[in-house]
Amino acid sequence: MLLIRRYMSTTTTTGAGIVKNLISKRIADDLKPLHFVIEDESHRHSRGGESHFKVLVVSQLFEGKSLLERHRIVNAAATGNDLSLPCHALSISAKTPSQWADGEVRLQSTPSCLGGDK
């Protein structure tokens, strides 16, 4: 039996998290994910503000697509119509529903950032 969780997000609706909310809305609207998690990792980097994000997206749109094609789909959704990514870095994990059902889906830990000048 295939068990799929419906769209979920860790976004907030307060003034904080404006970039996080924007990326979340774009991905939700464009990809209609079966499961979605976005994590703000900006605190682990030297840039400050909302600059670094990690996303996990499970979507039917990824069926039959290579990993590179999936990443391009997520990146296109995150950039929106203006074709600009509203953050410095976006780490993407894009999985099919069958990979999700097989338990292959989890956010990977991200190494610490040394900043652009180190």
Phi and psi restraints in degrees (range 20) as a CNS / XPLOR table:
assign (resid 1 and name C) (resid 2 and name N)
       (resid 2 and name CA) (resid 2 and name C) 1.0 -90.5 20.0 2
assign (resid 2 and name N) (resid 2 and name CA)
       (resid 2 and name C) (resid 3 and name N) 1.0 119.1 20.0 2
assign (resid 2 and name C) (resid 3 and name N)
       (resid 3 and name CA) (resid 3 and name C) 1.0 -108.8 20.0 2
assign (resid 3 and name N) (resid 3 and name CA)
       (resid 3 and name C) (resid 4 and name N) 1.0 122.3 20.0 2
assign (resid 3 and name C) (resid 4 and name N)
       (resid 4 and name CA) (resid 4 and name C) 1.0 -125.9 20.0 2
assign (resid 4 and name N) (resid 4 and name CA)
       (resid 4 and name C) (resid 5 and name N) 1.0 130.9 20.0 2
assign (resid 4 and name C) (resid 5 and name N)
       (resid 5 and name CA) (resid 5 and name C) 1.0 -83.5 20.0 2
assign (resid 5 and name N) (resid 5 and name CA)
       (resid 5 and name C) (resid 6 and name N) 1.0 141.0 20.0 2
assign (resid 5 and name C) (resid 6 and name N)
       (resid 6 and name CA) (resid 6 and name C) 1.0 -75.9 20.0 2
assign (resid 6 and name N) (resid 6 and name CA)
       (resid 6 and name C) (resid 7 and name N) 1.0 172.5 20.0 2
assign (resid 6 and name C) (resid 7 and name N)
       (resid 7 and name CA) (resid 7 and name C) 1.0 -49.8 20.0 2
assign (resid 7 and name N) (resid 7 and name CA)
       (resid 7 and name C) (resid 8 and name N) 1.0 128.1 20.0 2
assign (resid 7 and name C) (resid 8 and name N)
       (resid 8 and name CA) (resid 8 and name C) 1.0 -137.2 20.0 2
assign (resid 8 and name N) (resid 8 and name CA)
       (resid 8 and name C) (resid 9 and name N) 1.0 146.0 20.0 2
assign (resid 8 and name C) (resid 9 and name N)
       (resid 9 and name CA) (resid 9 and name C) 1.0 -145.4 20.0 2
assign (resid 9 and name N) (resid 9 and name CA)
       (resid 9 and name C) (resid 10 and name N) 1.0 153.8 20.0 2
assign (resid 9 and name C) (resid 10 and name N)
       (resid 10 and name CA) (resid 10 and name C) 1.0 -101.1 20.0 2
assign (resid 10 and name N) (resid 10 and name CA)
       (resid 10 and name C) (resid 11 and name N) 1.0 23.9 20.0 2
assign (resid 10 and name C) (resid 11 and name N)
       (resid 11 and name CA) (resid 11 and name C) 1.0 -73.3 20.0 2
assign (resid 11 and name N) (resid 11 and name CA)
       (resid 11 and name C) (resid 12 and name N) 1.0 160.7 20.0 2
assign (resid 11 and name C) (resid 12 and name N)
       (resid 12 and name CA) (resid 12 and name C) 1.0 -115.1 20.0 2
assign (resid 12 and name N) (resid 12 and name CA)
       (resid 12 and name C) (resid 13 and name N) 1.0 164.4 20.0 2
assign (resid 12 and name C) (resid 13 and name N)
       (resid 13 and name CA) (resid 13 and name C) 1.0 -114.9 20.0 2
assign (resid 13 and name N) (resid 13 and name CA)
       (resid 13 and name C) (resid 14 and name N) 1.0 7.4 20.0 2
assign (resid 13 and name C) (resid 14 and name N)
       (resid 14 and name CA) (resid 14 and name C) 1.0 -83.9 20.0 2
assign (resid 14 and name N) (resid 14 and name CA)
       (resid 14 and name C) (resid 15 and name N) 1.0 179.7 20.0 2
assign (resid 14 and name C) (resid 15 and name N)
       (resid 15 and name CA) (resid 15 and name C) 1.0 -60.3 20.0 2
assign (resid 15 and name N) (resid 15 and name CA)
       (resid 15 and name C) (resid 16 and name N) 1.0 -33.2 20.0 2
assign (resid 15 and name C) (resid 16 and name N)
       (resid 16 and name CA) (resid 16 and name C) 1.0 -72.4 20.0 2
assign (resid 16 and name N) (resid 16 and name CA)
       (resid 16 and name C) (resid 17 and name N) 1.0 148.3 20.0 2
assign (resid 16 and name C) (resid 17 and name N)
       (resid 17 and name CA) (resid 17 and name C) 1.0 86.2 20.0 2
assign (resid 17 and name N) (resid 17 and name CA)
       (resid 17 and name C) (resid 18 and name N) 1.0 26.3 20.0 2
assign (resid 17 and name C) (resid 18 and name N)
       (resid 18 and name CA) (resid 18 and name C) 1.0 -60.4 20.0 2
assign (resid 18 and name N) (resid 18 and name CA)
       (resid 18 and name C) (resid 19 and name N) 1.0 -46.3 20.0 2
assign (resid 18 and name C) (resid 19 and name N)
       (resid 19 and name CA) (resid 19 and name C) 1.0 -67.1 20.0 2
assign (resid 19 and name N) (resid 19 and name CA)
       (resid 19 and name C) (resid 20 and name N) 1.0 -42.8 20.0 2
assign (resid 19 and name C) (resid 20 and name N)
       (resid 20 and name CA) (resid 20 and name C) 1.0 -58.7 20.0 2
assign (resid 20 and name N) (resid 20 and name CA)
       (resid 20 and name C) (resid 21 and name N) 1.0 -44.6 20.0 2
assign (resid 20 and name C) (resid 21 and name N)
       (resid 21 and name CA) (resid 21 and name C) 1.0 -64.8 20.0 2
assign (resid 21 and name N) (resid 21 and name CA)
       (resid 21 and name C) (resid 22 and name N) 1.0 -39.0 20.0 2
assign (resid 21 and name C) (resid 22 and name N)
       (resid 22 and name CA) (resid 22 and name C) 1.0 -63.9 20.0 2
assign (resid 22 and name N) (resid 22 and name CA)
       (resid 22 and name C) (resid 23 and name N) 1.0 -48.6 20.0 2
assign (resid 22 and name C) (resid 23 and name N)
       (resid 23 and name CA) (resid 23 and name C) 1.0 -61.7 20.0 2
assign (resid 23 and name N) (resid 23 and name CA)
       (resid 23 and name C) (resid 24 and name N) 1.0 -44.0 20.0 2
assign (resid 23 and name C) (resid 24 and name N)
       (resid 24 and name CA) (resid 24 and name C) 1.0 -60.0 20.0 2
assign (resid 24 and name N) (resid 24 and name CA)
       (resid 24 and name C) (resid 25 and name N) 1.0 -45.3 20.0 2
assign (resid 24 and name C) (resid 25 and name N)
       (resid 25 and name CA) (resid 25 and name C) 1.0 -64.6 20.0 2
assign (resid 25 and name N) (resid 25 and name CA)
       (resid 25 and name C) (resid 26 and name N) 1.0 -43.6 20.0 2
assign (resid 25 and name C) (resid 26 and name N)
       (resid 26 and name CA) (resid 26 and name C) 1.0 -61.6 20.0 2
assign (resid 26 and name N) (resid 26 and name CA)
       (resid 26 and name C) (resid 27 and name N) 1.0 -45.3 20.0 2
assign (resid 26 and name C) (resid 27 and name N)
       (resid 27 and name CA) (resid 27 and name C) 1.0 -67.0 20.0 2
assign (resid 27 and name N) (resid 27 and name CA)
       (resid 27 and name C) (resid 28 and name N) 1.0 -44.0 20.0 2
assign (resid 27 and name C) (resid 28 and name N)
       (resid 28 and name CA) (resid 28 and name C) 1.0 -61.9 20.0 2
assign (resid 28 and name N) (resid 28 and name CA)
       (resid 28 and name C) (resid 29 and name N) 1.0 -44.4 20.0 2
assign (resid 28 and name C) (resid 29 and name N)
       (resid 29 and name CA) (resid 29 and name C) 1.0 -67.4 20.0 2
assign (resid 29 and name N) (resid 29 and name CA)
       (resid 29 and name C) (resid 30 and name N) 1.0 -42.4 20.0 2
assign (resid 29 and name C) (resid 30 and name N)
       (resid 30 and name CA) (resid 30 and name C) 1.0 -83.6 20.0 2
assign (resid 30 and name N) (resid 30 and name CA)
       (resid 30 and name C) (resid 31 and name N) 1.0 -37.4 20.0 2
assign (resid 30 and name C) (resid 31 and name N)
       (resid 31 and name CA) (resid 31 and name C) 1.0 -103.4 20.0 2
assign (resid 31 and name N) (resid 31 and name CA)
       (resid 31 and name C) (resid 32 and name N) 1.0 -13.4 20.0 2
assign (resid 31 and name C) (resid 32 and name N)
       (resid 32 and name CA) (resid 32 and name C) 1.0 44.0 20.0 2
assign (resid 32 and name N) (resid 32 and name CA)
       (resid 32 and name C) (resid 33 and name N) 1.0 57.9 20.0 2
assign (resid 32 and name C) (resid 33 and name N)
       (resid 33 and name CA) (resid 33 and name C) 1.0 -65.9 20.0 2
assign (resid 33 and name N) (resid 33 and name CA)
       (resid 33 and name C) (resid 34 and name N) 1.0 148.5 20.0 2
assign (resid 33 and name C) (resid 34 and name N)
       (resid 34 and name CA) (resid 34 and name C) 1.0 -78.5 20.0 2
assign (resid 34 and name N) (resid 34 and name CA)
       (resid 34 and name C) (resid 35 and name N) 1.0 -28.6 20.0 2
assign (resid 34 and name C) (resid 35 and name N)
       (resid 35 and name CA) (resid 35 and name C) 1.0 -149.4 20.0 2
assign (resid 35 and name N) (resid 35 and name CA)
       (resid 35 and name C) (resid 36 and name N) 1.0 140.7 20.0 2
assign (resid 35 and name C) (resid 36 and name N)
       (resid 36 and name CA) (resid 36 and name C) 1.0 -152.1 20.0 2
assign (resid 36 and name N) (resid 36 and name CA)
       (resid 36 and name C) (resid 37 and name N) 1.0 131.5 20.0 2
assign (resid 36 and name C) (resid 37 and name N)
       (resid 37 and name CA) (resid 37 and name C) 1.0 -134.0 20.0 2
assign (resid 37 and name N) (resid 37 and name CA)
       (resid 37 and name C) (resid 38 and name N) 1.0 135.9 20.0 2
assign (resid 37 and name C) (resid 38 and name N)
       (resid 38 and name CA) (resid 38 and name C) 1.0 -125.5 20.0 2
assign (resid 38 and name N) (resid 38 and name CA)
       (resid 38 and name C) (resid 39 and name N) 1.0 134.8 20.0 2
assign (resid 38 and name C) (resid 39 and name N)
       (resid 39 and name CA) (resid 39 and name C) 1.0 -125.9 20.0 2
assign (resid 39 and name N) (resid 39 and name CA)
       (resid 39 and name C) (resid 40 and name N) 1.0 127.4 20.0 2
assign (resid 39 and name C) (resid 40 and name N)
       (resid 40 and name CA) (resid 40 and name C) 1.0 -86.4 20.0 2
assign (resid 40 and name N) (resid 40 and name CA)
       (resid 40 and name C) (resid 41 and name N) 1.0 114.7 20.0 2
assign (resid 40 and name C) (resid 41 and name N)
       (resid 41 and name CA) (resid 41 and name C) 1.0 -107.5 20.0 2
assign (resid 41 and name N) (resid 41 and name CA)
       (resid 41 and name C) (resid 42 and name N) 1.0 17.7 20.0 2
assign (resid 41 and name C) (resid 42 and name N)
       (resid 42 and name CA) (resid 42 and name C) 1.0 -59.0 20.0 2
assign (resid 42 and name N) (resid 42 and name CA)
       (resid 42 and name C) (resid 43 and name N) 1.0 -32.6 20.0 2
assign (resid 42 and name C) (resid 43 and name N)
       (resid 43 and name CA) (resid 43 and name C) 1.0 -64.0 20.0 2
assign (resid 43 and name N) (resid 43 and name CA)
       (resid 43 and name C) (resid 44 and name N) 1.0 -17.3 20.0 2
assign (resid 43 and name C) (resid 44 and name N)
       (resid 44 and name CA) (resid 44 and name C) 1.0 -90.2 20.0 2
assign (resid 44 and name N) (resid 44 and name CA)
       (resid 44 and name C) (resid 45 and name N) 1.0 2.9 20.0 2
assign (resid 44 and name C) (resid 45 and name N)
       (resid 45 and name CA) (resid 45 and name C) 1.0 -127.5 20.0 2
assign (resid 45 and name N) (resid 45 and name CA)
       (resid 45 and name C) (resid 46 and name N) 1.0 162.3 20.0 2
assign (resid 45 and name C) (resid 46 and name N)
       (resid 46 and name CA) (resid 46 and name C) 1.0 -85.9 20.0 2
assign (resid 46 and name N) (resid 46 and name CA)
       (resid 46 and name C) (resid 47 and name N) 1.0 -4.0 20.0 2
assign (resid 46 and name C) (resid 47 and name N)
       (resid 47 and name CA) (resid 47 and name C) 1.0 -77.5 20.0 2
assign (resid 47 and name N) (resid 47 and name CA)
       (resid 47 and name C) (resid 48 and name N) 1.0 -27.0 20.0 2
assign (resid 47 and name C) (resid 48 and name N)
       (resid 48 and name CA) (resid 48 and name C) 1.0 75.5 20.0 2
assign (resid 48 and name N) (resid 48 and name CA)
       (resid 48 and name C) (resid 49 and name N) 1.0 170.2 20.0 2
assign (resid 48 and name C) (resid 49 and name N)
       (resid 49 and name CA) (resid 49 and name C) 1.0 65.3 20.0 2
assign (resid 49 and name N) (resid 49 and name CA)
       (resid 49 and name C) (resid 50 and name N) 1.0 -161.7 20.0 2
assign (resid 49 and name C) (resid 50 and name N)
       (resid 50 and name CA) (resid 50 and name C) 1.0 -95.5 20.0 2
assign (resid 50 and name N) (resid 50 and name CA)
       (resid 50 and name C) (resid 51 and name N) 1.0 93.8 20.0 2
assign (resid 50 and name C) (resid 51 and name N)
       (resid 51 and name CA) (resid 51 and name C) 1.0 -122.6 20.0 2
assign (resid 51 and name N) (resid 51 and name CA)
       (resid 51 and name C) (resid 52 and name N) 1.0 -27.4 20.0 2
assign (resid 51 and name C) (resid 52 and name N)
       (resid 52 and name CA) (resid 52 and name C) 1.0 -128.2 20.0 2
assign (resid 52 and name N) (resid 52 and name CA)
       (resid 52 and name C) (resid 53 and name N) 1.0 125.8 20.0 2
assign (resid 52 and name C) (resid 53 and name N)
       (resid 53 and name CA) (resid 53 and name C) 1.0 -132.7 20.0 2
assign (resid 53 and name N) (resid 53 and name CA)
       (resid 53 and name C) (resid 54 and name N) 1.0 154.6 20.0 2
assign (resid 53 and name C) (resid 54 and name N)
       (resid 54 and name CA) (resid 54 and name C) 1.0 -126.9 20.0 2
assign (resid 54 and name N) (resid 54 and name CA)
       (resid 54 and name C) (resid 55 and name N) 1.0 132.8 20.0 2
assign (resid 54 and name C) (resid 55 and name N)
       (resid 55 and name CA) (resid 55 and name C) 1.0 -125.8 20.0 2
assign (resid 55 and name N) (resid 55 and name CA)
       (resid 55 and name C) (resid 56 and name N) 1.0 147.0 20.0 2
assign (resid 55 and name C) (resid 56 and name N)
       (resid 56 and name CA) (resid 56 and name C) 1.0 -123.4 20.0 2
assign (resid 56 and name N) (resid 56 and name CA)
       (resid 56 and name C) (resid 57 and name N) 1.0 119.3 20.0 2
assign (resid 56 and name C) (resid 57 and name N)
       (resid 57 and name CA) (resid 57 and name C) 1.0 -127.3 20.0 2
assign (resid 57 and name N) (resid 57 and name CA)
       (resid 57 and name C) (resid 58 and name N) 1.0 128.8 20.0 2
assign (resid 57 and name C) (resid 58 and name N)
       (resid 58 and name CA) (resid 58 and name C) 1.0 -115.6 20.0 2
assign (resid 58 and name N) (resid 58 and name CA)
       (resid 58 and name C) (resid 59 and name N) 1.0 119.8 20.0 2
assign (resid 58 and name C) (resid 59 and name N)
       (resid 59 and name CA) (resid 59 and name C) 1.0 -145.2 20.0 2
assign (resid 59 and name N) (resid 59 and name CA)
       (resid 59 and name C) (resid 60 and name N) 1.0 146.3 20.0 2
assign (resid 59 and name C) (resid 60 and name N)
       (resid 60 and name CA) (resid 60 and name C) 1.0 -62.8 20.0 2
assign (resid 60 and name N) (resid 60 and name CA)
       (resid 60 and name C) (resid 61 and name N) 1.0 -26.9 20.0 2
assign (resid 60 and name C) (resid 61 and name N)
       (resid 61 and name CA) (resid 61 and name C) 1.0 -62.5 20.0 2
assign (resid 61 and name N) (resid 61 and name CA)
       (resid 61 and name C) (resid 62 and name N) 1.0 -18.1 20.0 2
assign (resid 61 and name C) (resid 62 and name N)
       (resid 62 and name CA) (resid 62 and name C) 1.0 -85.6 20.0 2
assign (resid 62 and name N) (resid 62 and name CA)
       (resid 62 and name C) (resid 63 and name N) 1.0 -11.1 20.0 2
assign (resid 62 and name C) (resid 63 and name N)
       (resid 63 and name CA) (resid 63 and name C) 1.0 -57.7 20.0 2
assign (resid 63 and name N) (resid 63 and name CA)
       (resid 63 and name C) (resid 64 and name N) 1.0 129.7 20.0 2
assign (resid 63 and name C) (resid 64 and name N)
       (resid 64 and name CA) (resid 64 and name C) 1.0 76.9 20.0 2
assign (resid 64 and name N) (resid 64 and name CA)
       (resid 64 and name C) (resid 65 and name N) 1.0 5.2 20.0 2
assign (resid 64 and name C) (resid 65 and name N)
       (resid 65 and name CA) (resid 65 and name C) 1.0 -103.0 20.0 2
assign (resid 65 and name N) (resid 65 and name CA)
       (resid 65 and name C) (resid 66 and name N) 1.0 147.0 20.0 2
assign (resid 65 and name C) (resid 66 and name N)
       (resid 66 and name CA) (resid 66 and name C) 1.0 -72.4 20.0 2
assign (resid 66 and name N) (resid 66 and name CA)
       (resid 66 and name C) (resid 67 and name N) 1.0 166.3 20.0 2
assign (resid 66 and name C) (resid 67 and name N)
       (resid 67 and name CA) (resid 67 and name C) 1.0 -59.3 20.0 2
assign (resid 67 and name N) (resid 67 and name CA)
       (resid 67 and name C) (resid 68 and name N) 1.0 -42.1 20.0 2
assign (resid 67 and name C) (resid 68 and name N)
       (resid 68 and name CA) (resid 68 and name C) 1.0 -62.2 20.0 2
assign (resid 68 and name N) (resid 68 and name CA)
       (resid 68 and name C) (resid 69 and name N) 1.0 -43.1 20.0 2
assign (resid 68 and name C) (resid 69 and name N)
       (resid 69 and name CA) (resid 69 and name C) 1.0 -62.5 20.0 2
assign (resid 69 and name N) (resid 69 and name CA)
       (resid 69 and name C) (resid 70 and name N) 1.0 -39.6 20.0 2
assign (resid 69 and name C) (resid 70 and name N)
       (resid 70 and name CA) (resid 70 and name C) 1.0 -62.9 20.0 2
assign (resid 70 and name N) (resid 70 and name CA)
       (resid 70 and name C) (resid 71 and name N) 1.0 -44.8 20.0 2
assign (resid 70 and name C) (resid 71 and name N)
       (resid 71 and name CA) (resid 71 and name C) 1.0 -62.9 20.0 2
assign (resid 71 and name N) (resid 71 and name CA)
       (resid 71 and name C) (resid 72 and name N) 1.0 -39.2 20.0 2
assign (resid 71 and name C) (resid 72 and name N)
       (resid 72 and name CA) (resid 72 and name C) 1.0 -63.6 20.0 2
assign (resid 72 and name N) (resid 72 and name CA)
       (resid 72 and name C) (resid 73 and name N) 1.0 -38.8 20.0 2
assign (resid 72 and name C) (resid 73 and name N)
       (resid 73 and name CA) (resid 73 and name C) 1.0 -63.7 20.0 2
assign (resid 73 and name N) (resid 73 and name CA)
       (resid 73 and name C) (resid 74 and name N) 1.0 -46.1 20.0 2
assign (resid 73 and name C) (resid 74 and name N)
       (resid 74 and name CA) (resid 74 and name C) 1.0 -65.6 20.0 2
assign (resid 74 and name N) (resid 74 and name CA)
       (resid 74 and name C) (resid 75 and name N) 1.0 -43.9 20.0 2
assign (resid 74 and name C) (resid 75 and name N)
       (resid 75 and name CA) (resid 75 and name C) 1.0 -61.7 20.0 2
assign (resid 75 and name N) (resid 75 and name CA)
       (resid 75 and name C) (resid 76 and name N) 1.0 -41.6 20.0 2
assign (resid 75 and name C) (resid 76 and name N)
       (resid 76 and name CA) (resid 76 and name C) 1.0 -63.0 20.0 2
assign (resid 76 and name N) (resid 76 and name CA)
       (resid 76 and name C) (resid 77 and name N) 1.0 -39.7 20.0 2
assign (resid 76 and name C) (resid 77 and name N)
       (resid 77 and name CA) (resid 77 and name C) 1.0 -66.1 20.0 2
assign (resid 77 and name N) (resid 77 and name CA)
       (resid 77 and name C) (resid 78 and name N) 1.0 -42.6 20.0 2
assign (resid 77 and name C) (resid 78 and name N)
       (resid 78 and name CA) (resid 78 and name C) 1.0 -67.4 20.0 2
assign (resid 78 and name N) (resid 78 and name CA)
       (resid 78 and name C) (resid 79 and name N) 1.0 -32.5 20.0 2
assign (resid 78 and name C) (resid 79 and name N)
       (resid 79 and name CA) (resid 79 and name C) 1.0 -77.1 20.0 2
assign (resid 79 and name N) (resid 79 and name CA)
       (resid 79 and name C) (resid 80 and name N) 1.0 -28.0 20.0 2
assign (resid 79 and name C) (resid 80 and name N)
       (resid 80 and name CA) (resid 80 and name C) 1.0 72.7 20.0 2
assign (resid 80 and name N) (resid 80 and name CA)
       (resid 80 and name C) (resid 81 and name N) 1.0 -170.0 20.0 2
assign (resid 80 and name C) (resid 81 and name N)
       (resid 81 and name CA) (resid 81 and name C) 1.0 -66.0 20.0 2
assign (resid 81 and name N) (resid 81 and name CA)
       (resid 81 and name C) (resid 82 and name N) 1.0 -27.3 20.0 2
assign (resid 81 and name C) (resid 82 and name N)
       (resid 82 and name CA) (resid 82 and name C) 1.0 -82.9 20.0 2
assign (resid 82 and name N) (resid 82 and name CA)
       (resid 82 and name C) (resid 83 and name N) 1.0 -2.0 20.0 2
assign (resid 82 and name C) (resid 83 and name N)
       (resid 83 and name CA) (resid 83 and name C) 1.0 58.2 20.0 2
assign (resid 83 and name N) (resid 83 and name CA)
       (resid 83 and name C) (resid 84 and name N) 1.0 28.1 20.0 2
assign (resid 83 and name C) (resid 84 and name N)
       (resid 84 and name CA) (resid 84 and name C) 1.0 -123.1 20.0 2
assign (resid 84 and name N) (resid 84 and name CA)
       (resid 84 and name C) (resid 85 and name N) 1.0 131.4 20.0 2
assign (resid 84 and name C) (resid 85 and name N)
       (resid 85 and name CA) (resid 85 and name C) 1.0 -77.2 20.0 2
assign (resid 85 and name N) (resid 85 and name CA)
       (resid 85 and name C) (resid 86 and name N) 1.0 124.7 20.0 2
assign (resid 85 and name C) (resid 86 and name N)
       (resid 86 and name CA) (resid 86 and name C) 1.0 -78.6 20.0 2
assign (resid 86 and name N) (resid 86 and name CA)
       (resid 86 and name C) (resid 87 and name N) 1.0 16.8 20.0 2
assign (resid 86 and name C) (resid 87 and name N)
       (resid 87 and name CA) (resid 87 and name C) 1.0 -146.7 20.0 2
assign (resid 87 and name N) (resid 87 and name CA)
       (resid 87 and name C) (resid 88 and name N) 1.0 172.6 20.0 2
assign (resid 87 and name C) (resid 88 and name N)
       (resid 88 and name CA) (resid 88 and name C) 1.0 -78.5 20.0 2
assign (resid 88 and name N) (resid 88 and name CA)
       (resid 88 and name C) (resid 89 and name N) 1.0 -40.0 20.0 2
assign (resid 88 and name C) (resid 89 and name N)
       (resid 89 and name CA) (resid 89 and name C) 1.0 -142.0 20.0 2
assign (resid 89 and name N) (resid 89 and name CA)
       (resid 89 and name C) (resid 90 and name N) 1.0 139.7 20.0 2
assign (resid 89 and name C) (resid 90 and name N)
       (resid 90 and name CA) (resid 90 and name C) 1.0 -134.4 20.0 2
assign (resid 90 and name N) (resid 90 and name CA)
       (resid 90 and name C) (resid 91 and name N) 1.0 111.9 20.0 2
assign (resid 90 and name C) (resid 91 and name N)
       (resid 91 and name CA) (resid 91 and name C) 1.0 -92.2 20.0 2
assign (resid 91 and name N) (resid 91 and name CA)
       (resid 91 and name C) (resid 92 and name N) 1.0 127.4 20.0 2
assign (resid 91 and name C) (resid 92 and name N)
       (resid 92 and name CA) (resid 92 and name C) 1.0 -116.9 20.0 2
assign (resid 92 and name N) (resid 92 and name CA)
       (resid 92 and name C) (resid 93 and name N) 1.0 132.3 20.0 2
assign (resid 92 and name C) (resid 93 and name N)
       (resid 93 and name CA) (resid 93 and name C) 1.0 -122.3 20.0 2
assign (resid 93 and name N) (resid 93 and name CA)
       (resid 93 and name C) (resid 94 and name N) 1.0 110.5 20.0 2
assign (resid 93 and name C) (resid 94 and name N)
       (resid 94 and name CA) (resid 94 and name C) 1.0 -118.2 20.0 2
assign (resid 94 and name N) (resid 94 and name CA)
       (resid 94 and name C) (resid 95 and name N) 1.0 114.6 20.0 2
assign (resid 94 and name C) (resid 95 and name N)
       (resid 95 and name CA) (resid 95 and name C) 1.0 -124.1 20.0 2
assign (resid 95 and name N) (resid 95 and name CA)
       (resid 95 and name C) (resid 96 and name N) 1.0 155.3 20.0 2
assign (resid 95 and name C) (resid 96 and name N)
       (resid 96 and name CA) (resid 96 and name C) 1.0 -84.4 20.0 2
assign (resid 96 and name N) (resid 96 and name CA)
       (resid 96 and name C) (resid 97 and name N) 1.0 162.2 20.0 2
assign (resid 96 and name C) (resid 97 and name N)
       (resid 97 and name CA) (resid 97 and name C) 1.0 -59.1 20.0 2
assign (resid 97 and name N) (resid 97 and name CA)
       (resid 97 and name C) (resid 98 and name N) 1.0 -35.1 20.0 2
assign (resid 97 and name C) (resid 98 and name N)
       (resid 98 and name CA) (resid 98 and name C) 1.0 -68.5 20.0 2
assign (resid 98 and name N) (resid 98 and name CA)
       (resid 98 and name C) (resid 99 and name N) 1.0 -36.2 20.0 2
assign (resid 98 and name C) (resid 99 and name N)
       (resid 99 and name CA) (resid 99 and name C) 1.0 -65.5 20.0 2
assign (resid 99 and name N) (resid 99 and name CA)
       (resid 99 and name C) (resid 100 and name N) 1.0 -38.4 20.0 2
assign (resid 99 and name C) (resid 100 and name N)
       (resid 100 and name CA) (resid 100 and name C) 1.0 -63.4 20.0 2
assign (resid 100 and name N) (resid 100 and name CA)
       (resid 100 and name C) (resid 101 and name N) 1.0 -44.0 20.0 2
assign (resid 100 and name C) (resid 101 and name N)
       (resid 101 and name CA) (resid 101 and name C) 1.0 -66.6 20.0 2
assign (resid 101 and name N) (resid 101 and name CA)
       (resid 101 and name C) (resid 102 and name N) 1.0 -31.1 20.0 2
assign (resid 101 and name C) (resid 102 and name N)
       (resid 102 and name CA) (resid 102 and name C) 1.0 -79.9 20.0 2
assign (resid 102 and name N) (resid 102 and name CA)
       (resid 102 and name C) (resid 103 and name N) 1.0 -1.6 20.0 2
assign (resid 102 and name C) (resid 103 and name N)
       (resid 103 and name CA) (resid 103 and name C) 1.0 80.8 20.0 2
assign (resid 103 and name N) (resid 103 and name CA)
       (resid 103 and name C) (resid 104 and name N) 1.0 17.0 20.0 2
assign (resid 103 and name C) (resid 104 and name N)
       (resid 104 and name CA) (resid 104 and name C) 1.0 -81.2 20.0 2
assign (resid 104 and name N) (resid 104 and name CA)
       (resid 104 and name C) (resid 105 and name N) 1.0 -5.5 20.0 2
assign (resid 104 and name C) (resid 105 and name N)
       (resid 105 and name CA) (resid 105 and name C) 1.0 -96.8 20.0 2
assign (resid 105 and name N) (resid 105 and name CA)
       (resid 105 and name C) (resid 106 and name N) 1.0 121.4 20.0 2
assign (resid 105 and name C) (resid 106 and name N)
       (resid 106 and name CA) (resid 106 and name C) 1.0 -163.8 20.0 2
assign (resid 106 and name N) (resid 106 and name CA)
       (resid 106 and name C) (resid 107 and name N) 1.0 152.8 20.0 2
assign (resid 106 and name C) (resid 107 and name N)
       (resid 107 and name CA) (resid 107 and name C) 1.0 -76.5 20.0 2
assign (resid 107 and name N) (resid 107 and name CA)
       (resid 107 and name C) (resid 108 and name N) 1.0 132.0 20.0 2
assign (resid 107 and name C) (resid 108 and name N)
       (resid 108 and name CA) (resid 108 and name C) 1.0 -81.6 20.0 2
assign (resid 108 and name N) (resid 108 and name CA)
       (resid 108 and name C) (resid 109 and name N) 1.0 150.0 20.0 2
assign (resid 108 and name C) (resid 109 and name N)
       (resid 109 and name CA) (resid 109 and name C) 1.0 -71.5 20.0 2
assign (resid 109 and name N) (resid 109 and name CA)
       (resid 109 and name C) (resid 110 and name N) 1.0 146.3 20.0 2
assign (resid 109 and name C) (resid 110 and name N)
       (resid 110 and name CA) (resid 110 and name C) 1.0 -105.8 20.0 2
assign (resid 110 and name N) (resid 110 and name CA)
       (resid 110 and name C) (resid 111 and name N) 1.0 135.5 20.0 2
assign (resid 110 and name C) (resid 111 and name N)
       (resid 111 and name CA) (resid 111 and name C) 1.0 -67.9 20.0 2
assign (resid 111 and name N) (resid 111 and name CA)
       (resid 111 and name C) (resid 112 and name N) 1.0 155.2 20.0 2
assign (resid 111 and name C) (resid 112 and name N)
       (resid 112 and name CA) (resid 112 and name C) 1.0 -63.9 20.0 2
assign (resid 112 and name N) (resid 112 and name CA)
       (resid 112 and name C) (resid 113 and name N) 1.0 144.8 20.0 2
assign (resid 112 and name C) (resid 113 and name N)
       (resid 113 and name CA) (resid 113 and name C) 1.0 -89.2 20.0 2
assign (resid 113 and name N) (resid 113 and name CA)
       (resid 113 and name C) (resid 114 and name N) 1.0 137.2 20.0 2
assign (resid 113 and name C) (resid 114 and name N)
       (resid 114 and name CA) (resid 114 and name C) 1.0 -95.8 20.0 2
assign (resid 114 and name N) (resid 114 and name CA)
       (resid 114 and name C) (resid 115 and name N) 1.0 -1.6 20.0 2
assign (resid 114 and name C) (resid 115 and name N)
       (resid 115 and name CA) (resid 115 and name C) 1.0 84.7 20.0 2
assign (resid 115 and name N) (resid 115 and name CA)
       (resid 115 and name C) (resid 116 and name N) 1.0 164.7 20.0 2
assign (resid 115 and name C) (resid 116 and name N)
       (resid 116 and name CA) (resid 116 and name C) 1.0 -72.6 20.0 2
assign (resid 116 and name N) (resid 116 and name CA)
       (resid 116 and name C) (resid 117 and name N) 1.0 -17.9 20.0 2
assign (resid 116 and name C) (resid 117 and name N)
       (resid 117 and name CA) (resid 117 and name C) 1.0 -111.0 20.0 2
assign (resid 117 and name N) (resid 117 and name CA)
       (resid 117 and name C) (resid 118 and name N) 1.0 13.6 20.0 2
